[in-house]
Amino acid sequence: MTTVDAQFAGQLPHCYELYLVPLLFDPYARDLAGRAAGLAPRQVLEIAAGTGVVTRHLAAALPSARIVATDLNPDMLAIGSATALPQVSWQLADAAQLPFSDAGFDLVLCQFGAMFFPDRPQAFAQARRVLRPGGRFLFNVWDPLPANAFAAGVQAAMEELFPDDPPGFFARTPHGYHDKAAIVRDLAAAGFTSPPDIETVALQSSAASAADVAAGFCQGTPLRSEIEARGHSPESASAFAARHLEQRYGKGPVRGAMRAHVISVAA
């Protein structure tokens, strides 16, 4: 992972919220919130909360819980905190250096953030530190690119658009941390002594058009920076990717497969 892979700033968070939240993140947010509700935690910490899609579902599923939602990127938090959720407080925080006391939370939750952590054992150790004994660390990560149709389709378009130097963001970061053995090792290195439960969850993503899919990936992820570094605008790359996707999915509403691992481990 490069430093720019974790930077979500400027116009990127708005495109992320507009296109990618309904396309990718809302279905898995519902899944995580349902799992969290089954644990009945009173004190919840969300790390890498982004624009708050999981936070909103957590607040609905756990109306009596206190939720602290954190992220490293101020522009992402600004969007999330604009939604009034009385039991939620928003805070800028680095997952590798959590500014919270030991054993203060019943649940630490993270949706599709672990892939962006430069030092995963360190971040996981921080999650364990702030958990009460018996508390749970619940997170998910994407499976490889071929199991996620729209991301793979946009990547194929980028390889066609930039044949001599295709962007590597998707395979390198969001879809670069899917090996179950590596996840188990990193959790053990972080001090988790209980074996984690790892479940692979396949869902469907949908959008009003291939153009919306392309805009989400090309303008709402750090792929945007890789496109700009190659002398193209994110908008022109989106249009190219949209045409590529339309060849497979057509110009109307589109649906595609997506797959992720959901990990739960006790402190």
Rosetta blueprint (number, residue, H / E / L):
1 M L
2 T L
3 T H
4 V H
5 D H
6 A H
7 Q L
8 F L
9 A L
10 G L
11 Q L
12 L H
13 P H
14 H H
15 C H
16 Y H
17 E H
18 L H
19 Y H
20 L H
21 V H
22 P H
23 L H
24 L H
25 F H
26 D H
27 P H
28 Y H
29 A H
30 R H
31 D H
32 L H
33 A H
34 G H
35 R H
36 A H
37 A H
38 G H
39 L H
40 A L
41 P L
42 R L
43 Q E
44 V E
45 L E
46 E E
47 I L
48 A L
49 A L
50 G L
51 T L
52 G L
53 V H
54 V H
55 T H
56 R H
57 H H
58 L H
59 A H
60 A H
61 A H
62 L L
63 P L
64 S L
65 A L
66 R E
67 I E
68 V E
69 A E
70 T E
71 D E
72 L L
73 N L
74 P H
75 D H
76 M H
77 L H
78 A H
79 I H
80 G H
81 S H
82 A L
83 T L
84 A L
85 L L
86 P L
87 Q L
88 V E
89 S E
90 W E
91 Q E
92 L E
93 A L
94 D L
95 A L
96 A L
97 Q L
98 L L
99 P L
100 F L
101 S L
102 D L
103 A L
104 G L
105 F E
106 D E
107 L E
108 V E
109 L E
110 C E
111 Q E
112 F L
113 G L
114 A H
115 M H
116 F H
117 F L
118 P L
119 D L
120 R H
121 P H
122 Q H
123 A H
124 F H
125 A H
126 Q H
127 A H
128 R H
129 R H
130 V H
131 L E
132 R E
133 P E
134 G E
135 G E
136 R E
137 F E
138 L E
139 F E
140 N E
141 V E
142 W E
143 D L
144 P L
145 L H
146 P H
147 A H
148 N L
149 A H
150 F H
151 A H
152 A H
153 G H
154 V H
155 Q H
156 A H
157 A H
158 M H
159 E H
160 E H
161 L H
162 F L
163 P L
164 D L
165 D L
166 P L
167 P L
168 G L
169 F H
170 F H
171 A H
172 R H
173 T L
174 P L
175 H L
176 G L
177 Y L
178 H L
179 D L
180 K H
181 A H
182 A H
183 I H
184 V H
185 R H
186 D H
187 L H
188 A H
189 A H
190 A L
191 G L
192 F L
193 T L
194 S L
195 P L
196 P L
197 D E
198 I E
199 E E
200 T E
201 V E
202 A E
203 L E
204 Q E
205 S E
206 S E
207 A E
208 A L
209 S L
210 A H
211 A H
212 D H
213 V H
214 A H
215 A H
216 G H
217 F H
218 C H
219 Q H
220 G L
221 T L
222 P L
223 L H
224 R H
225 S H
226 E H
227 I H
228 E H
229 A H
230 R L
231 G L
232 H L
233 S L
234 P H
235 E H
236 S H
237 A H
238 S H
239 A H
240 F H
241 A H
242 A H
243 R H
244 H H
245 L H
246 E H
247 Q H
248 R H
249 Y H
250 G L
251 K L
252 G L
253 P L
254 V E
255 R E
256 G E
257 A E
258 M E
259 R E
260 A E
261 H E
262 V E
263 I E
264 S E
265 V E
266 A E
267 A L
